[in-house]
C-alpha cells in the first residue's frame, strides 16, 4: 500500500474511532440524565401536589382540623418518629405484607400453571377460581378472623388472598396465550413438554407474570390497612385506624403517605428485578 492511500485510510479510522468514543462517552451521561430526570419529575410531581394542598388549606374553605397544612403533617410524622412508633409500625406492616405477598404470589403462579397447561385444571379448577375472583377480599376479613383468630395468621391470609387474585389472573392470561406457531414449531423439532414449558411458554408469559406481581404487591399494601384494624397494636394500618378514632387527620395523612412510599418502593424493586426478563417485550413495542 502506498503512502498516498494509507493516509486517508488512517484518517478514516481515526475519525471513526473518534465518533465511537464520543458515542460511548455520551451514553453514560445520557443514562444518568434519564435516571436523574425520572427522579426529578417525581420530586416535581410531589412538590406540585404539596403546593396544591397548601392552596386548598390556605383558601379557608375546609376545616383546618380535617385538612392540616404540610408542616402540620410533617410534625405529626416527626412525633411518631420521636415516640419510637414509626419504625416499629413500618417493620410490622412490611413483615405482614411480605409474608402475604410471598404466599399469595406462589399459590397464584402455581394455580396459573395448572389452569393454563393442563386440561383438568382448565375444566375443573379454572371455573371455581373465576367464581372466587369477584368476591371482595375485604369481605373475607370476618371469615378469616373466625378461622384463624385475631393473630397474625388471619392478617396474612387476607393479604395472601388479595395478592393471589391478580397474580393468578395475569399469569394465567400470559401462560395460555402463547402463539400457536411457537408451539407447533417446537413440537416439529421434537421438544418435550417440559422443554416447551420452560423454553417457550414461561419466557413468553413473563411480562404478564410481572404485571400480576406488581399489582399483587400494590394490593398487599391496600389490604394491610384493613388487616391491621383488629387484633394488633402495631402497624401502619393500626396507626391509621387509631388516628381516625381520635380525629388526628395530620397523623392519618402522614401514615397514608408512608404506605404510598413503601408501595412505590416495592413496585420499583419488582420492576427492576423483572426488567432483564421483559426487555424483549419492551423492545418489540
Buried (B, 14 or more C-beta within 10 A) or exposed (E): EEEEEEEEEEEEEEEEEEEEEEEEEEEEEEEEEEEEEEEEEEEEEEEEEEEEBEEEBEEEEEEEEEBBBBEBBBBBBEBBEEEEBBEBBBEBBBEBBBBBBBBBBBBBBEBBBBBBBEEEBBEEBBEEBEEEEEEEBBEBBEEBBEEBEEEBEBBBBBBBBBBBBBBBBBBBBBBBEBEEEBBEEBEEEEBEEEEBBEBBBBBBBBBBBBBBBBBBBBBBBBBBBBBBBBBBEBBBBBBBBBBEEEEBBBBBBBBBBBBEEBBEEBBEEBBEEBEEBBEEBEEEE
